[in-house]
Structure formats: structure tokens, C-alpha cells
């Protein structure tokens, strides 16, 4: 079984939309220099309507594959960066279907991702969302084949329910290594719905997408509850002498399962600032104060 030291935090490419190789290189170097060695992307990143799609060589007309193509251009320009990173991508979403994890589709999708990324293999390949029309045994055989071919080193899933993870894992010869759900101080369901429990049971590393609640934790509040959470964040930030964003990340890092937040900011300065969250040790009291603020009621 292949294993990786993912580090404490990762860099996400879902906002990698500017078709400028130099800019992409700057962001990647900032992330890697800050210790964010896991670089997470997906073939769907870049997809949009005619006004929002990434237009870059290697991407489709609707922008599908755009972020991968931009990342591939950067790796072609600076090939030494490939050795510094754990490169992860995802497949299985294809609008307007919306999902397809059949062997034929995923095989073609992986080959397309490798071409766009300009690499012979990816370190981690994740099924982006569960396809209800693909049998778990068939999916397991497809994924095991990817590993046996040498084109994928490790496997994971994203946005799966605990029961779906267990069903797929039962048929795999290659153990799953990761699960990528949405987790933040705003999206706290994984703490109690079994998501983190299945990660503990199967020794999966949870990779948290949108760890700042898609930015909502730092924007003007749209509800009374959000305001309550933001006030708790601000109070805690003042106590520790850091920013609310750093506290929100430290909240995830404090969990014993080893949550790896995937940072979405494309600003090199904020990438470095986010990385310093690993130095913050929240007290148990402060962690629960934040959690209860989001929960809206005391713990039972």
C-alpha cells in the first residue's frame, strides 16, 4: 500500500482560473515553500458557461480540464516542481449527466487528466462524487486497474457517505487512502454524521474542501447564526493574536483524526498566512466554544 505524508495543509486548484503560467508558478511555489505539498485539482475545475469557462490550450470549449491544463503548463515550465509535490486529481463528474464512474468513462477521463497535467502518473486519484449507476465491484476493479497500470499510486473518494465508502472499500484490493468531504466551522456535519468516524475506522486521511466555508466565515454575515459564529471566531482570534481565518483553520487542525484543510486562496501572502495556522494550538474549551457557536445550542 502506497502511503504519503500529506503534511498539515494542502493547496487547492479549484480557483486556478487565470491562464497565466507565470502567475500559476508563483502560487505553486508559494504553496510548496509554505509546506503545502499536496496539490489538489480535478478535471471539472475550470468548467463554466461561455462567460466563465477557462480558455486555455488543453481544456475543452466549456473550460472542462482548464485547471489541470494550467497546472500542466506550469509543470512543463518548471519540471522540478513535480518532485516537490503530491499531485492529486479527481474524476467522475461530467455535466450534464452529472456523474459517470463507469470503467469506460473513468479510463478515458484519467488518460485525459494525465495529458493535461503532462505527467505519466498521479499520486492520488479520487472519485469526485458517487455515481449511483455504477456497481461498487465494477468501480473497485477499475480503480485497482489504475493502480496496477502505474498511472495512479493511491486511491481516494470525495463527497461519499460513510456507507458508500465502506461498500467500495469492501471490493478494493488497493485500500483507500483519503476521503475529501466539505468540512469547516460552518459545515460541521462530518463531526457527527459518521464521516470522520469512517475515516478513523479505515485509516483514511480526511481532506477538507472549503475549510473557510467557501469564504462565508469571513464575509458579511447572511444570518444571525453566521454572525454568532463570526463573533466567536473574532473573539478567539483576538485571544490568540491571529486572524479569524487562521482560527477557522486551527479549529480543523485540532481534531485528532488529522484533517488536512485544502486552502483555496490564490494570494501568495494569504497562502503563507494560512500555513501558519499549524502553529496555533486551540484549548479544548475554545474549540468547543467555537463548535457550540455553530451548533446553536449546548452539547447534549
KABEL-V728804 format. One record per helix or strand. SS is the DSSP state (helix for helix, strand for strand). FROM is the first residue (numbers start at 0). TO is the last residue. If there is no record, write none. Layout:
BEGIN
((SS,FROM,TO) (SS,FROM,TO))
END
This chain:
BEGIN
((strand,8,11) (helix,20,32) (strand,37,39) (helix,65,76) (helix,78,83) (strand,85,90) (strand,92,92) (strand,98,98) (helix,102,116) (strand,121,126) (helix,135,148) (strand,151,157) (helix,161,168) (strand,175,179) (strand,181,181) (helix,188,190) (helix,194,201) (strand,204,208) (helix,215,217) (helix,223,239) (helix,243,252) (strand,259,262) (helix,267,278) (helix,283,294))
END
